């Protein structure tokens, strides 16, 4: 491996950056570096246009140096594995959640809010786990019944009625995202769906 005059190399594996001392990396090295399971294919992702290519186990990949120069190369395991991990963590916090695999929808029957701010203090919430985790951040959550402020006002960045969900009608939708979204190859270490759901409380505390 050449050192390209001391240039720094970084490999993006499932949204996490790893320093690497060389301009090439093998598939087994990618697995070891990112702790990817041996029974799942490694996929090369062009982060500029999201095109993907499954790598052969014996393949060696060229890495472009630095961030934002030339082709950005990322690697990931199948997203379904990440979603299973995220869902297991969500069940740990909300064991009564309901999950619909088609679209990766999750419903939590009860989410406590403040009676000083909202007319209804224990709404249902639902949301989608993005199919492109961890690189694709989650966005928006739904509430039922219609959420009004204690004075009868309608909160900002809120739509009612919202688009349909697998859990019936009568939902409102808050435009919301967790900032910053900083996932890690280890689902428990960086930003994850549990953090996203906990952040709903921040939105409810904002009121209007």
C-alpha positions, 0 to 999 in steps of 0.5 A, a space after each residue: 500500500 502506498 502512503 500518498 506522501 502522508 495523506 490521511 485516509 478514512 473509510 466510511 462504514 455504515 456512517 462511521 469514519 475509520 482512519 486507515 493507513 493505506 490507499 487500498 483495503 480488502 473486504 476482510 479488512 473492511 469486515 474487521 474494521 467495521 465489525 461486519 458479520 461474515 455471513 452478510 455481503 459487503 456493499 460498496 456505496 458511492 455516497 455522491 449518487 447512492 449507487 451500490 455494488 456488492 463486493 467479492 470476498 477476495 476483492 481489494 478496493 482503492 480508497 480516495 484520500 481525505 473527505 470530500 475529494 473524488 469518489 467518497 467510498 462507503 461500505 455497509 451491511 444489509 440495512 435489514 440487519 441494522 433495522 433489526 438491531 434498532 427495533 430490538 433497542 426500541 422494544 427495550 424501551 417500549 415493550 408494548 410497541 407495535 411494528 409493521 414490517 412493510 414500511 418499517 412503521 412503529 406505533 407506541 400506544 402512550 407517550 406522556 406530555 405536559 398538561 400545562 402545554 397540551 390539551 391531551 397529555 398521553 397521545 399515541 405516536 407512530 413513525 417510520 424507521 428509514 430503510 436507509 439507516 444509518 446514513 438516512 436519518 429519521 424524519 417526522 412523527 405522528 400523533 393521535 388524537 389531534 394535538 392542540 395547545 391548552 388554549 386551543 391553538 394549533 402548534 407550528 410545523 404540524 399537519 392535521 389530518 396527516 397522510 395515512 399510516 398502517 394504524 388507521 386514520 385520525 393522525 397529526 404529523 409533526 415535522 421533526 428531526 434529531 439534530 445532529 444525526 451522528 450514527 455509529 457502526 455500533 448501533 448503541 454508541 451513536 445516534 439511533 432510533 431510541 434517541 429519535 423517539 426520546 427527542 419527541 419530548 423535546 418537541 412537546 416541551 417546545 409547545 408552540 
